[in-house]
Amino acid sequence: MASTEKLLEIKNLKQYFNVGKANEVRAVDDISFDIFKGETLGLVGESGCGKSTTGRTIIRLYDATGGEVLYNGVNVHGKKSKAELKEFNRKMQMIFQDPQASLNPRMKVSDIIAEGIDIHGLASSKEDRMNRVIELLETVGLNKEHANRYPHEFSGGQRQRIGIARALAVEPEFIIADEPISALDVSIQAQVVNLMKKLQKEKGLTYLFIAHDLSMVKYISDRIGVMYFGKLVELAPADDLYNNPIHPYTQSLLSAIPLPDPNYERNRKRKTYNPKVHNYSSDDEVKLREIKPGHFVQCSQKEFEQYKAQYAK
Amino acid sequence: MEKILEVKDLHISFHTFSGEVQAIRGVNFDLHKGETLAIVGESGSGKSVTSKAIMHLLPESNSEIKQGQILFEGKDLAKLSDKAMQKIRGKDISMIFQDPMTSLNPTMKVGRQIIEPIMKHQKLSKGAAKKRAIEILDLVGIPNPEVRFEQYPHQFSGGMRQRVVIAIALACNPKVLIADEPTTALDVTIQAQILELMKALQKKIDTSIIFITHDLGVVANVADRVAVMYGGKIVEVGTVDEVFYNPQHPYTWGLISSMPTLDTEDEELYAIPGTPPDLLHPPKGDAFAPRNRYAMKIDLEKQPPMFKVSDTHYAATWLLHPEAPKVEPPEAVQKRKRQFLGLKEGN
């Protein structure tokens, strides 16, 4: 189970594109949350809500427009020497959505996996390097015969395993998984999710799991954040979010997921979300407020009291 | 129930450099009037190939319908010439594709793409076709249809684009609509809207739908009946309740238990081990046998026939043979069975 020690603190993170132009996009607009050591934080929302941008900004694939990301208390986006940056890159790794596009088709699997090992000089000899690759392949359920093949020789699920092995090669502490299972078949999704859970247990990894498949997110996550138009609108422990969704957008999102249960489907009533329902006036301070320990909702002071009363019932 | 489409013993092969890939190996199903039949299965199981065969959309150069019939209104579509098929495609049978960005022509205004089938099949004048197209755009829930008529696909969002694709498919009130993963590329909230739209339109124009998907949640939402495909065959078919609450084939068990429900707790998900069969060298026995922990000796030697479970429910597994040993399905499946019995008693 997750501890309460903060591994990452994201404070007022902003990521704008086309700053100062007419088509400025506020992809991530002032969001703050913490990620605890050893937990899986799920991030859900519709496409375009900024969940992938959040992940990419955290790992410094984009330079943040504002705000800071503290990793073990150190600012990720601050000025860093090359050595510091390298050390940071080793601790934080990413798994991408499309395993076809994220593996270089002209490199052998062994070289793909060992690229990080080479960059960080983790292997003492050629033999050591190969042994590490084989060990990694076995960790993710492949075997040493696979080392000398090219990505096109693998199925989608196997390719995603290679992506995971590559991320693990540099012994990271924190992994951002950006829709790691969306491109896979249902029967293969379960294999990859089980693998990720097993690795977390064995290696004490921390995950940021970005997805739009809500039943899988609930299954893998300890806590879940819901994003809407660049804002984090609700953040709560997974069970709590599903049993007591507070923000009207979360309610609408949850009511839209079809479940593999015909009887439930016949009775499911979909709620729609209209941002106008909040009716915020200009002097309302709209921010994340804690409704109940660990359960945060973006709301105004008036709504806060309303939600709290609602929760008490 | 009146049958509108019958597929009988369909075999389809692709000729590739490495040999003959037997993508479809004896598929049988009926489509009844006004119903939604969902076909589920993983990629490579043959669900899209089946639907493309019905539409005559398989590549002529390397695909071949080896045997079997596709009966629609007394005609065998499998033997129809391309010319004759053109009179049916888009009029009596039409199709919605997965990705609305690639299935619309980016250089043509949306309006023209909708009036194309109307002018071709209903022989309306351009003015009358335009009137009809605007009606349909309105029907599928696109605001300002007159303005939207003159716009290009890139000016539409993903959900709106899929509505346009649906509008084109429904332009001639087809008797059969084939939807190949119509919501896979869409967000859950948009998906919910599109599914609601399809169900409402189905009632209005009384069409039959073949709905291809791998999302079991969507199946539970839209389907009247479900056919489960594996390795180029249908391994189980039944009403949606029968397949979800009383599944018989071990592959269906695996599919259902590998999806977490909202009350799945910390236990490990059931994952079907291994990978799908290589249809270049299809196995002699049951294609699922190597991944099946309930497999018996006969599974490796002989393909199981369809065993009858009820009048509407059939499954191809030797476990249903009267002499087969009794096995316990996985816990997740047993839970569903109990739920089903509870439902029956409740009624």
Interface residues (C-beta under 8 A of the other chain):
Chain A: E46 S47 S155 G156 G157 Q158 D185 V186 S187 I188 Q189 A190 Q191 V193 N194 K197 H212 L214 S215 M216 K218 Y219 Y242 S252 L253 A256 I257 P258 L259 P260 D261 P262 N263 Y264 E265 R268 R270 Y273
Chain B: E42 S43 G158 D187 V188 T189 I190 Q191 A192 L195 E196 H214 D215 L216 G217 V218 V219 A220 N221 A223 V240 D241 F244 Y245 G254 L255 I256 S258 M259 P260 T261 L262 T264 E268 L269 Y270 A271 I272 P273 T275 Q339 L343
